[in-house]
Amino acid sequence: MIRFDGHRRVTKLDGTSEDAWFGYTCGHCGTRVAGAVVAVYTAKSGTRVNRWLACPECALGSVEVQGVVFPAIKFGPAIEGLPDDVQFAYEEARRCLQVNAYTAAELVCRKILMHVAVDKGAPEGESFAAYLAALESLGYVTPPMKPWVDLIRRHGNQATHRLAASDAARAESTVMFTAELLRMVYEMAHMARRYTPDNPTS
């Protein structure tokens, strides 16, 4: 295990050398940048332990450790036109995957289905099955969508009721299917309003 050996092993860079810049995708703003290497910590053995980075786009800091940058970029697409509570929950699910919190991501996705159902008119406090039935009866879940909406439900149930932790692949699929549901329910209508003239002519 490498231990911190004091500030004497920290080298501050001034931007004049090639190793003062490091290419990465900023986890804060999502921009691919040549980040400024603010400082480097090197062990007694001469091994570089980490680099402290500053994004030239948003100025927020990251840390690179053995080629991996923290925070990581958020997983999943940005979705437009979401109600505030749904937007908050979806961003929370994306941030969960950003820090490898796979079970938490699936639990949030399960909750997102409840948010959507209530937003579209289902009464709060119903069972999860009732929420899914409401979305289907209102036409928001079409027959081709039912298998993957059910996948969100099943993954959320496993995360809730099973001791085994969710893995990365399953959690990523849950978030991606949730994103597609949100795209169909909200983003398409949002985009249609944006591009439809106020007074369409026949």
N, C-alpha and C positions, 0 to 999 in steps of 0.2 A: 504494500500500500504506500502510495506517495503522500507525504505529509507536507503541509505548508511550512516552508523554511524561512519565512520572513520576507519583508519587502525588498531585501537585497537581491532576491531572485526574480523580481518583477522588473521588466524592461519596458520603458515607455517609448513609443515611436512617434516621430514627428512628421511622417508622411513623405519623406524624401527618398526612402528606399523601396525596393520592389516588394519586400515582405511587410510593408506597412498597409497593404491592401489585400482584401480577401473576398473572392466572389461567393455570394450566397443569396438565397431568397429570404428576405426579412420576414420573420414570423409576426411582426406587428402590423406592417402595411402591405405585405404580400408582393413587394416589388423585388425583382431580381437586380441586385446591386453589386458594385465593387465597394464593399464596406471598408471603412477606415479601421485599421487595427490600432486601438488606443494603447493597449499594453499586452505583453506576453509574460506568462509565468513559466520558467524553465527550472526543472529539477536539478539537483546536484549532479546527476548523471549526464546532464546535457540534453535530456529529453524534454521537448516542449510539451507542457501539460495542458495549457489552454491559452486561448486568445480572447481578449475582450474587444468587442466590435461595436462600432457606431454606424447606424444606417444613414447614408447621406440624403435619403429621401424623407424620412420621418424623424431622424435624429435619435431614435430610441436604441437602447443597447441590447446586445445579444452576447452569448458566450459560445465559442467553438471548442469542443473537446473531442479529440481524436477524429476529426472530420465531421462530427455531428454538431449542428447548430441548435442552441436552445434560446428562446422558444422556437419550436418547429412551426411551419406554416399550418394554418387551419385546414382541416380536411373538408372536402366537399365544396360544391359551387355556392356562390352568393346568389340568393334568391330575392327578387324585387317584389314589392307590393304586399308584404306580409303585415298583418296587424302587429301592434307593438309586443303583445304578450307572446305571440307565436314567433316573432323575430327573435325575441330574447331567448326563448327556449331553444330554437334552432341554433343560434350562435353558441349557446351553452353546450349543445351536443358536439358542435365542431371543435370547441375548445377542449372538451373532454378527450377527443381523439388526439388533439395537439399534445397532450401530456400523457398519452397511453392509458387513459382511464376508460377502458373499453366497456366494463359493466355499467358505469355511470352513463356513458353515451347511449346505451340501449335503453336504460330506464328513462332518460329524457325523451328519447324518440317515442316511447310508449305514451308518455305524458303529452307529447305534441299532438298525437291523434285525438286525445281528449280535448285539448285546446281547440282544435279545428272543429270538432263536432259541436262544441258549445258555441263557438263563434258563428256556426251556420244554423243555430236554432235549437239544438238538443238541450234539454234541461240539465243543469249542473247536478251532480250527485248520483247520476245513473251508473249502471254497471258498465264495464269496458265493452262487453258484448253489445250492449244497447247503443253505445256510441258508434260502434262500427255499423250496426244495423241502420242507425239514423243517417250516417254518411251515405250508405248505399241507397236508402229509400229516397234521399234528396237528390240523388244522381251524381254525387261527387265521387263515388267509387263505382266505376263501370265494370262490367263483367271481365274485360281483359286486365283490369287493375286488381281484382280481388286476390289472386294468388300472392302478389308481392305486398299488398297491404296486410294480408294475413301473415306474411313473413315478419313484418314489423311487430305485429301482435305476438307471434310465437317467440321471437327473440326477446322481446320485452318481458314476456312471462317467464322465460328461462332465467333471465337476469334477476327477476324479482323473486322467484320461488326455488331456484336451484342454488346449491352451494358452489358449484363449479363456476369459475370466473369466465367471462366472455373473452374470446380471443380477437386479435386484430382484424382478421379477415371477416369474421362474422359481424363485428361492430361496424366496420367500414361499409359492409353491404347494407346494414340496417340504416345507417345515416344516408347512404346514397338513395335507397328506396324512399326514405322519408323526404329527401330533397325533391324527388320526382313527384311525390304526392303533393307537396307544397307548390311545385311548379304548375301542376294541373289545376289545383284548386284556386290558387291566388295569382301566380305570375302571368299566366296566359290572359286572364281578365284584365290585369293591370296593364299589360302590353297592348291589349286591344283598345283600352281607353286612351292610351297614349297616342296611338296611331289612327284612331277613328276620328274623322272630322266632326266638329260640333253640329254641323248641319249637313249631313250627307245628302247628296242628290241621288235621285233614282236614275 
